[in-house]
Amino acid sequence: MNMPADKDDDKLDDANLVTVAERANEISAGVLVNILADEGIRAVSVGGFTAGFRAEAPGWVQVKVFEKDSERAKKIIAEVKEANPENE
């Protein structure tokens, strides 16, 4: 998957990533990352390696975007959730 280009790529060193969603597995998080990419939002999933462990405190996979895109990403994720309530 290629991330969409951003006209401000030279400023990314100062950008902050924020978590916009958490999912129980890497597949669900990957779906959100791809949906956001289709909408022109750069996203990444973090924590997939540890989320698969079945320990006392299982991990979650976080979907992160640049802070400047977080509100739009949350809106898109809410729309996806509303359209597919059984697939959280």
Biopython code that builds the backbone (N, CA, C, O; Angstrom):
import numpy as np
from Bio.PDB.StructureBuilder import StructureBuilder

atoms = [
    (1, "MET", "N", (0.847, -1.171, 0.000)),
    (1, "MET", "CA", (0.000, 0.000, 0.000)),
    (1, "MET", "C", (0.888, 1.229, 0.000)),
    (1, "MET", "O", (1.824, 1.318, 0.794)),
    (2, "ASN", "N", (0.614, 2.151, -0.858)),
    (2, "ASN", "CA", (1.339, 3.412, -0.898)),
    (2, "ASN", "C", (0.560, 4.457, -0.136)),
    (2, "ASN", "O", (-0.664, 4.546, -0.233)),
    (3, "MET", "N", (1.294, 5.247, 0.626)),
    (3, "MET", "CA", (0.656, 6.327, 1.355)),
    (3, "MET", "C", (0.484, 7.510, 0.415)),
    (3, "MET", "O", (1.346, 7.763, -0.427)),
    (4, "PRO", "N", (-0.618, 8.236, 0.548)),
    (4, "PRO", "CA", (-0.813, 9.404, -0.285)),
    (4, "PRO", "C", (0.272, 10.444, -0.008)),
    (4, "PRO", "O", (0.708, 10.605, 1.131)),
    (5, "ALA", "N", (0.696, 11.135, -1.036)),
    (5, "ALA", "CA", (1.692, 12.184, -0.871)),
    (5, "ALA", "C", (1.054, 13.387, -0.181)),
    (5, "ALA", "O", (-0.154, 13.606, -0.272)),
    (6, "ASP", "N", (1.866, 14.141, 0.491)),
    (6, "ASP", "CA", (1.400, 15.322, 1.200)),
    (6, "ASP", "C", (2.289, 16.484, 0.784)),
    (6, "ASP", "O", (3.512, 16.348, 0.763)),
    (7, "LYS", "N", (1.693, 17.621, 0.455)),
    (7, "LYS", "CA", (2.483, 18.766, 0.005)),
    (7, "LYS", "C", (3.395, 19.290, 1.110)),
    (7, "LYS", "O", (4.327, 20.045, 0.835)),
    (8, "ASP", "N", (3.136, 18.899, 2.354)),
    (8, "ASP", "CA", (3.956, 19.344, 3.479)),
    (8, "ASP", "C", (4.876, 18.242, 3.995)),
    (8, "ASP", "O", (5.209, 18.223, 5.180)),
    (9, "ASP", "N", (5.289, 17.327, 3.126)),
    (9, "ASP", "CA", (6.142, 16.217, 3.559)),
    (9, "ASP", "C", (7.407, 16.682, 4.264)),
    (9, "ASP", "O", (7.911, 15.987, 5.146)),
    (10, "ASP", "N", (7.929, 17.847, 3.888)),
    (10, "ASP", "CA", (9.158, 18.325, 4.500)),
    (10, "ASP", "C", (8.961, 18.730, 5.959)),
    (10, "ASP", "O", (9.944, 18.933, 6.671)),
    (11, "LYS", "N", (7.721, 18.851, 6.419)),
    (11, "LYS", "CA", (7.436, 19.241, 7.801)),
    (11, "LYS", "C", (7.075, 18.040, 8.680)),
    (11, "LYS", "O", (6.729, 18.222, 9.847)),
    (12, "LEU", "N", (7.149, 16.832, 8.150)),
    (12, "LEU", "CA", (6.696, 15.659, 8.895)),
    (12, "LEU", "C", (7.548, 15.348, 10.117)),
    (12, "LEU", "O", (7.071, 14.680, 11.034)),
    (13, "ASP", "N", (8.786, 15.809, 10.158)),
    (13, "ASP", "CA", (9.625, 15.558, 11.329)),
    (13, "ASP", "C", (9.037, 16.170, 12.584)),
    (13, "ASP", "O", (9.299, 15.687, 13.685)),
    (14, "ASP", "N", (8.247, 17.223, 12.441)),
    (14, "ASP", "CA", (7.638, 17.904, 13.583)),
    (14, "ASP", "C", (6.192, 17.485, 13.823)),
    (14, "ASP", "O", (5.542, 18.004, 14.731)),
    (15, "ALA", "N", (5.679, 16.552, 13.021)),
    (15, "ALA", "CA", (4.278, 16.147, 13.126)),
    (15, "ALA", "C", (4.074, 15.157, 14.265)),
    (15, "ALA", "O", (4.971, 14.382, 14.596)),
    (16, "ASN", "N", (2.904, 15.191, 14.849)),
    (16, "ASN", "CA", (2.544, 14.264, 15.926)),
    (16, "ASN", "C", (1.547, 13.239, 15.402)),
    (16, "ASN", "O", (0.645, 13.570, 14.632)),
    (17, "LEU", "N", (1.721, 11.988, 15.830)),
    (17, "LEU", "CA", (0.742, 10.951, 15.529)),
    (17, "LEU", "C", (-0.208, 10.818, 16.705)),
    (17, "LEU", "O", (0.206, 10.898, 17.861)),
    (18, "VAL", "N", (-1.486, 10.616, 16.402)),
    (18, "VAL", "CA", (-2.487, 10.411, 17.446)),
    (18, "VAL", "C", (-3.295, 9.155, 17.120)),
    (18, "VAL", "O", (-3.471, 8.801, 15.954)),
    (19, "THR", "N", (-3.770, 8.504, 18.144)),
    (19, "THR", "CA", (-4.581, 7.300, 17.988)),
    (19, "THR", "C", (-6.018, 7.708, 17.712)),
    (19, "THR", "O", (-6.610, 8.479, 18.467)),
    (20, "VAL", "N", (-6.579, 7.183, 16.617)),
    (20, "VAL", "CA", (-7.963, 7.492, 16.266)),
    (20, "VAL", "C", (-8.881, 6.283, 16.418)),
    (20, "VAL", "O", (-10.103, 6.420, 16.371)),
    (21, "ALA", "N", (-8.296, 5.102, 16.600)),
    (21, "ALA", "CA", (-9.102, 3.893, 16.805)),
    (21, "ALA", "C", (-8.221, 2.799, 17.386)),
    (21, "ALA", "O", (-6.998, 2.824, 17.249)),
    (22, "GLU", "N", (-8.862, 1.846, 18.032)),
    (22, "GLU", "CA", (-8.185, 0.650, 18.517)),
    (22, "GLU", "C", (-9.005, -0.557, 18.116)),
    (22, "GLU", "O", (-10.231, -0.550, 18.218)),
    (23, "ARG", "N", (-8.335, -1.573, 17.667)),
    (23, "ARG", "CA", (-9.000, -2.802, 17.251)),
    (23, "ARG", "C", (-8.314, -3.991, 17.908)),
    (23, "ARG", "O", (-7.146, -3.915, 18.291)),
    (24, "ALA", "N", (-9.046, -5.079, 18.034)),
    (24, "ALA", "CA", (-8.538, -6.271, 18.722)),
    (24, "ALA", "C", (-7.520, -7.045, 17.898)),
    (24, "ALA", "O", (-6.756, -7.838, 18.448)),
    (25, "ASN", "N", (-7.500, -6.827, 16.585)),
    (25, "ASN", "CA", (-6.549, -7.581, 15.763)),
    (25, "ASN", "C", (-6.029, -6.734, 14.607)),
    (25, "ASN", "O", (-6.584, -5.691, 14.263)),
    (26, "GLU", "N", (-4.955, -7.221, 14.033)),
    (26, "GLU", "CA", (-4.262, -6.513, 12.964)),
    (26, "GLU", "C", (-5.101, -6.389, 11.693)),
    (26, "GLU", "O", (-5.000, -5.396, 10.972)),
    (27, "ILE", "N", (-5.918, -7.386, 11.425)),
    (27, "ILE", "CA", (-6.744, -7.362, 10.215)),
    (27, "ILE", "C", (-7.758, -6.222, 10.273)),
    (27, "ILE", "O", (-7.899, -5.464, 9.314)),
    (28, "SER", "N", (-8.461, -6.102, 11.396)),
    (28, "SER", "CA", (-9.454, -5.023, 11.545)),
    (28, "SER", "C", (-8.798, -3.654, 11.474)),
    (28, "SER", "O", (-9.339, -2.733, 10.863)),
    (29, "ALA", "N", (-7.637, -3.520, 12.095)),
    (29, "ALA", "CA", (-6.914, -2.248, 12.048)),
    (29, "ALA", "C", (-6.447, -1.955, 10.623)),
    (29, "ALA", "O", (-6.505, -0.812, 10.171)),
    (30, "GLY", "N", (-5.988, -2.981, 9.921)),
    (30, "GLY", "CA", (-5.533, -2.809, 8.546)),
    (30, "GLY", "C", (-6.639, -2.343, 7.621)),
    (30, "GLY", "O", (-6.398, -1.559, 6.703)),
    (31, "VAL", "N", (-7.849, -2.821, 7.859)),
    (31, "VAL", "CA", (-8.990, -2.373, 7.055)),
    (31, "VAL", "C", (-9.180, -0.868, 7.234)),
    (31, "VAL", "O", (-9.382, -0.145, 6.258)),
    (32, "LEU", "N", (-9.116, -0.400, 8.479)),
    (32, "LEU", "CA", (-9.271, 1.034, 8.718)),
    (32, "LEU", "C", (-8.141, 1.837, 8.082)),
    (32, "LEU", "O", (-8.380, 2.897, 7.503)),
    (33, "VAL", "N", (-6.916, 1.337, 8.186)),
    (33, "VAL", "CA", (-5.775, 2.020, 7.569)),
    (33, "VAL", "C", (-6.008, 2.176, 6.070)),
    (33, "VAL", "O", (-5.757, 3.242, 5.507)),
    (34, "ASN", "N", (-6.488, 1.116, 5.424)),
    (34, "ASN", "CA", (-6.747, 1.171, 3.983)),
    (34, "ASN", "C", (-7.888, 2.117, 3.636)),
    (34, "ASN", "O", (-7.809, 2.840, 2.643)),
    (35, "ILE", "N", (-8.946, 2.124, 4.439)),
    (35, "ILE", "CA", (-10.065, 3.043, 4.198)),
    (35, "ILE", "C", (-9.586, 4.481, 4.305)),
    (35, "ILE", "O", (-9.925, 5.316, 3.465)),
    (36, "LEU", "N", (-8.799, 4.775, 5.332)),
    (36, "LEU", "CA", (-8.282, 6.129, 5.508)),
    (36, "LEU", "C", (-7.356, 6.516, 4.360)),
    (36, "LEU", "O", (-7.399, 7.649, 3.881)),
    (37, "ALA", "N", (-6.522, 5.579, 3.918)),
    (37, "ALA", "CA", (-5.623, 5.852, 2.785)),
    (37, "ALA", "C", (-6.433, 6.171, 1.533)),
    (37, "ALA", "O", (-6.062, 7.055, 0.761)),
    (38, "ASP", "N", (-7.536, 5.457, 1.330)),
    (38, "ASP", "CA", (-8.399, 5.726, 0.176)),
    (38, "ASP", "C", (-8.990, 7.132, 0.230)),
    (38, "ASP", "O", (-9.329, 7.715, -0.799)),
    (39, "GLU", "N", (-9.109, 7.662, 1.437)),
    (39, "GLU", "CA", (-9.642, 9.017, 1.621)),
    (39, "GLU", "C", (-8.527, 10.063, 1.654)),
    (39, "GLU", "O", (-8.787, 11.241, 1.901)),
    (40, "GLY", "N", (-7.284, 9.634, 1.404)),
    (40, "GLY", "CA", (-6.168, 10.570, 1.359)),
    (40, "GLY", "C", (-5.525, 10.860, 2.700)),
    (40, "GLY", "O", (-4.771, 11.824, 2.832)),
    (41, "ILE", "N", (-5.814, 10.034, 3.699)),
    (41, "ILE", "CA", (-5.248, 10.234, 5.032)),
    (41, "ILE", "C", (-4.175, 9.176, 5.279)),
    (41, "ILE", "O", (-4.432, 7.980, 5.142)),
    (42, "ARG", "N", (-2.995, 9.613, 5.637)),
    (42, "ARG", "CA", (-1.926, 8.676, 5.975)),
    (42, "ARG", "C", (-2.239, 8.072, 7.334)),
    (42, "ARG", "O", (-2.545, 8.790, 8.285)),
    (43, "ALA", "N", (-2.162, 6.763, 7.422)),
    (43, "ALA", "CA", (-2.457, 6.067, 8.671)),
    (43, "ALA", "C", (-1.532, 4.872, 8.809)),
    (43, "ALA", "O", (-0.990, 4.370, 7.825)),
    (44, "VAL", "N", (-1.361, 4.429, 10.038)),
    (44, "VAL", "CA", (-0.517, 3.280, 10.321)),
    (44, "VAL", "C", (-1.143, 2.520, 11.487)),
    (44, "VAL", "O", (-1.785, 3.113, 12.353)),
    (45, "SER", "N", (-0.951, 1.203, 11.499)),
    (45, "SER", "CA", (-1.402, 0.421, 12.651)),
    (45, "SER", "C", (-0.181, 0.044, 13.483)),
    (45, "SER", "O", (0.878, -0.282, 12.946)),
    (46, "VAL", "N", (-0.346, 0.094, 14.792)),
    (46, "VAL", "CA", (0.743, -0.146, 15.723)),
    (46, "VAL", "C", (0.276, -1.141, 16.774)),
    (46, "VAL", "O", (-0.823, -1.005, 17.313)),
    (47, "GLY", "N", (1.099, -2.136, 17.069)),
    (47, "GLY", "CA", (0.790, -3.076, 18.135)),
    (47, "GLY", "C", (0.295, -4.418, 17.655)),
    (47, "GLY", "O", (-0.150, -5.231, 18.465)),
    (48, "GLY", "N", (0.355, -4.673, 16.381)),
    (48, "GLY", "CA", (-0.132, -5.932, 15.838)),
    (48, "GLY", "C", (0.614, -7.146, 16.363)),
    (48, "GLY", "O", (0.026, -8.214, 16.532)),
    (49, "PHE", "N", (1.887, -6.990, 16.619)),
    (49, "PHE", "CA", (2.680, -8.125, 17.087)),
    (49, "PHE", "C", (2.220, -8.592, 18.460)),
    (49, "PHE", "O", (2.076, -9.795, 18.680)),
    (50, "THR", "N", (1.988, -7.682, 19.377)),
    (50, "THR", "CA", (1.597, -8.060, 20.736)),
    (50, "THR", "C", (0.104, -8.323, 20.871)),
    (50, "THR", "O", (-0.307, -8.998, 21.815)),
    (51, "ALA", "N", (-0.715, -7.819, 19.970)),
    (51, "ALA", "CA", (-2.161, -8.024, 20.074)),
    (51, "ALA", "C", (-2.538, -9.491, 19.922)),
    (51, "ALA", "O", (-3.589, -9.907, 20.410)),
    (52, "GLY", "N", (-1.715, -10.270, 19.266)),
    (52, "GLY", "CA", (-2.019, -11.676, 19.050)),
    (52, "GLY", "C", (-1.782, -12.555, 20.259)),
    (52, "GLY", "O", (-2.246, -13.695, 20.287)),
    (53, "PHE", "N", (-1.071, -12.057, 21.258)),
    (53, "PHE", "CA", (-0.807, -12.854, 22.456)),
    (53, "PHE", "C", (-2.074, -12.984, 23.294)),
    (53, "PHE", "O", (-2.865, -12.047, 23.392)),
    (54, "ARG", "N", (-2.250, -14.126, 23.881)),
    (54, "ARG", "CA", (-3.388, -14.347, 24.782)),
    (54, "ARG", "C", (-2.854, -14.449, 26.205)),
    (54, "ARG", "O", (-2.698, -15.538, 26.757)),
    (55, "ALA", "N", (-2.584, -13.302, 26.773)),
    (55, "ALA", "CA", (-2.031, -13.241, 28.124)),
    (55, "ALA", "C", (-3.071, -12.632, 29.052)),
    (55, "ALA", "O", (-4.232, -12.464, 28.678)),
    (56, "GLU", "N", (-2.651, -12.310, 30.238)),
    (56, "GLU", "CA", (-3.552, -11.682, 31.201)),
    (56, "GLU", "C", (-4.083, -10.347, 30.688)),
    (56, "GLU", "O", (-5.228, -9.987, 30.961)),
    (57, "ALA", "N", (-3.263, -9.619, 29.951)),
    (57, "ALA", "CA", (-3.655, -8.317, 29.437)),
    (57, "ALA", "C", (-3.397, -8.271, 27.934)),
    (57, "ALA", "O", (-2.358, -7.767, 27.506)),
    (58, "PRO", "N", (-4.318, -8.786, 27.128)),
    (58, "PRO", "CA", (-4.098, -8.780, 25.684)),
    (58, "PRO", "C", (-3.983, -7.353, 25.149)),
    (58, "PRO", "O", (-4.598, -6.424, 25.674)),
    (59, "GLY", "N", (-3.193, -7.204, 24.109)),
    (59, "GLY", "CA", (-2.975, -5.891, 23.534)),
    (59, "GLY", "C", (-4.034, -5.522, 22.511)),
    (59, "GLY", "O", (-4.841, -6.354, 22.098)),
    (60, "TRP", "N", (-4.015, -4.289, 22.120)),
    (60, "TRP", "CA", (-4.896, -3.768, 21.089)),
    (60, "TRP", "C", (-4.035, -3.182, 19.995)),
    (60, "TRP", "O", (-2.929, -2.708, 20.255)),
    (61, "VAL", "N", (-4.527, -3.209, 18.790)),
    (61, "VAL", "CA", (-3.834, -2.594, 17.670)),
    (61, "VAL", "C", (-4.391, -1.182, 17.525)),
    (61, "VAL", "O", (-5.598, -0.988, 17.385)),
    (62, "GLN", "N", (-3.500, -0.210, 17.561)),
    (62, "GLN", "CA", (-3.908, 1.183, 17.446)),
    (62, "GLN", "C", (-3.761, 1.650, 16.009)),
    (62, "GLN", "O", (-2.798, 1.306, 15.323)),
    (63, "VAL", "N", (-4.735, 2.443, 15.562)),
    (63, "VAL", "CA", (-4.659, 3.094, 14.261)),
    (63, "VAL", "C", (-4.295, 4.540, 14.541)),
    (63, "VAL", "O", (-5.005, 5.246, 15.258)),
    (64, "LYS", "N", (-3.173, 4.975, 13.963)),
    (64, "LYS", "CA", (-2.669, 6.326, 14.217)),
    (64, "LYS", "C", (-2.604, 7.118, 12.920)),
    (64, "LYS", "O", (-2.315, 6.582, 11.850)),
    (65, "VAL", "N", (-2.881, 8.407, 13.049)),
    (65, "VAL", "CA", (-2.798, 9.347, 11.923)),
    (65, "VAL", "C", (-2.089, 10.600, 12.410)),
    (65, "VAL", "O", (-1.895, 10.794, 13.610)),
    (66, "PHE", "N", (-1.705, 11.448, 11.460)),
    (66, "PHE", "CA", (-1.148, 12.735, 11.845)),
    (66, "PHE", "C", (-2.227, 13.549, 12.543)),
    (66, "PHE", "O", (-3.404, 13.495, 12.188)),
    (67, "GLU", "N", (-1.796, 14.301, 13.539)),
    (67, "GLU", "CA", (-2.729, 15.092, 14.345)),
    (67, "GLU", "C", (-3.617, 15.986, 13.479)),
    (67, "GLU", "O", (-4.800, 16.158, 13.774)),
    (68, "LYS", "N", (-3.056, 16.550, 12.423)),
    (68, "LYS", "CA", (-3.831, 17.459, 11.566)),
    (68, "LYS", "C", (-4.983, 16.749, 10.855)),
    (68, "LYS", "O", (-5.937, 17.397, 10.426)),
    (69, "ASP", "N", (-4.902, 15.421, 10.727)),
    (69, "ASP", "CA", (-5.939, 14.638, 10.045)),
    (69, "ASP", "C", (-6.865, 13.901, 11.009)),
    (69, "ASP", "O", (-7.778, 13.197, 10.577)),
    (70, "SER", "N", (-6.635, 14.060, 12.303)),
    (70, "SER", "CA", (-7.327, 13.205, 13.277)),
    (70, "SER", "C", (-8.846, 13.401, 13.298)),
    (70, "SER", "O", (-9.586, 12.419, 13.362)),
    (71, "GLU", "N", (-9.315, 14.621, 13.246)),
    (71, "GLU", "CA", (-10.766, 14.842, 13.297)),
    (71, "GLU", "C", (-11.458, 14.253, 12.076)),
    (71, "GLU", "O", (-12.508, 13.623, 12.194)),
    (72, "ARG", "N", (-10.871, 14.457, 10.913)),
    (72, "ARG", "CA", (-11.451, 13.897, 9.684)),
    (72, "ARG", "C", (-11.412, 12.376, 9.726)),
    (72, "ARG", "O", (-12.368, 11.718, 9.317)),
    (73, "ALA", "N", (-10.307, 11.812, 10.221)),
    (73, "ALA", "CA", (-10.191, 10.354, 10.321)),
    (73, "ALA", "C", (-11.244, 9.785, 11.266)),
    (73, "ALA", "O", (-11.865, 8.766, 10.960)),
    (74, "LYS", "N", (-11.450, 10.428, 12.401)),
    (74, "LYS", "CA", (-12.461, 9.968, 13.358)),
    (74, "LYS", "C", (-13.857, 10.001, 12.737)),
    (74, "LYS", "O", (-14.674, 9.111, 12.977)),
    (75, "LYS", "N", (-14.121, 11.029, 11.941)),
    (75, "LYS", "CA", (-15.424, 11.144, 11.274)),
    (75, "LYS", "C", (-15.613, 9.994, 10.287)),
    (75, "LYS", "O", (-16.677, 9.377, 10.239)),
    (76, "ILE", "N", (-14.580, 9.712, 9.505)),
    (76, "ILE", "CA", (-14.653, 8.610, 8.526)),
    (76, "ILE", "C", (-14.853, 7.280, 9.246)),
    (76, "ILE", "O", (-15.667, 6.461, 8.820)),
    (77, "ILE", "N", (-14.121, 7.061, 10.327)),
    (77, "ILE", "CA", (-14.246, 5.811, 11.087)),
    (77, "ILE", "C", (-15.653, 5.684, 11.669)),
    (77, "ILE", "O", (-16.224, 4.594, 11.671)),
    (78, "ALA", "N", (-16.214, 6.783, 12.159)),
    (78, "ALA", "CA", (-17.582, 6.759, 12.687)),
    (78, "ALA", "C", (-18.581, 6.408, 11.592)),
    (78, "ALA", "O", (-19.531, 5.663, 11.832)),
    (79, "GLU", "N", (-18.371, 6.939, 10.398)),
    (79, "GLU", "CA", (-19.261, 6.627, 9.272)),
    (79, "GLU", "C", (-19.165, 5.157, 8.894)),
    (79, "GLU", "O", (-20.177, 4.527, 8.584)),
    (80, "VAL", "N", (-17.957, 4.608, 8.918)),
    (80, "VAL", "CA", (-17.765, 3.186, 8.616)),
    (80, "VAL", "C", (-18.464, 2.334, 9.677)),
    (80, "VAL", "O", (-19.139, 1.356, 9.357)),
    (81, "LYS", "N", (-18.294, 2.718, 10.936)),
    (81, "LYS", "CA", (-18.918, 1.973, 12.033)),
    (81, "LYS", "C", (-20.444, 2.017, 11.931)),
    (81, "LYS", "O", (-21.119, 1.016, 12.173)),
    (82, "GLU", "N", (-20.974, 3.177, 11.574)),
    (82, "GLU", "CA", (-22.427, 3.315, 11.431)),
    (82, "GLU", "C", (-22.959, 2.452, 10.286)),
    (82, "GLU", "O", (-24.035, 1.863, 10.390)),
    (83, "ALA", "N", (-22.207, 2.386, 9.209)),
    (83, "ALA", "CA", (-22.636, 1.599, 8.050)),
    (83, "ALA", "C", (-22.468, 0.094, 8.272)),
    (83, "ALA", "O", (-23.144, -0.707, 7.626)),
    (84, "ASN", "N", (-21.570, -0.293, 9.180)),
    (84, "ASN", "CA", (-21.272, -1.715, 9.446)),
    (84, "ASN", "C", (-21.187, -1.959, 10.948)),
    (84, "ASN", "O", (-20.106, -2.283, 11.441)),
    (85, "PRO", "N", (-22.276, -1.818, 11.692)),
    (85, "PRO", "CA", (-22.202, -1.939, 13.156)),
    (85, "PRO", "C", (-21.750, -3.318, 13.644)),
    (85, "PRO", "O", (-21.240, -3.437, 14.758)),
    (86, "GLU", "N", (-21.927, -4.351, 12.834)),
    (86, "GLU", "CA", (-21.548, -5.697, 13.266)),
    (86, "GLU", "C", (-20.051, -5.965, 13.087)),
    (86, "GLU", "O", (-19.545, -6.966, 13.594)),
    (87, "ASN", "N", (-19.339, -5.093, 12.380)),
    (87, "ASN", "CA", (-17.922, -5.312, 12.068)),
    (87, "ASN", "C", (-17.001, -4.380, 12.828)),
    (87, "ASN", "O", (-16.129, -3.757, 12.224)),
    (88, "GLU", "N", (-17.167, -4.269, 14.112)),
    (88, "GLU", "CA", (-16.274, -3.385, 14.843)),
    (88, "GLU", "C", (-14.950, -4.004, 15.076)),
    (88, "GLU", "O", (-14.077, -3.385, 15.683)),
]
sb = StructureBuilder()
sb.init_structure("model")
sb.init_model(0)
sb.init_chain("A")
sb.init_seg("    ")
for serial, (resi, resn, name, xyz) in enumerate(atoms, 1):
    if name == "N":
        sb.init_residue(resn, " ", resi, " ")
    sb.init_atom(name, np.array(xyz, "f"), 0.0, 1.0, " ", f" {name:<3s}", serial, name[0])
structure = sb.get_structure()
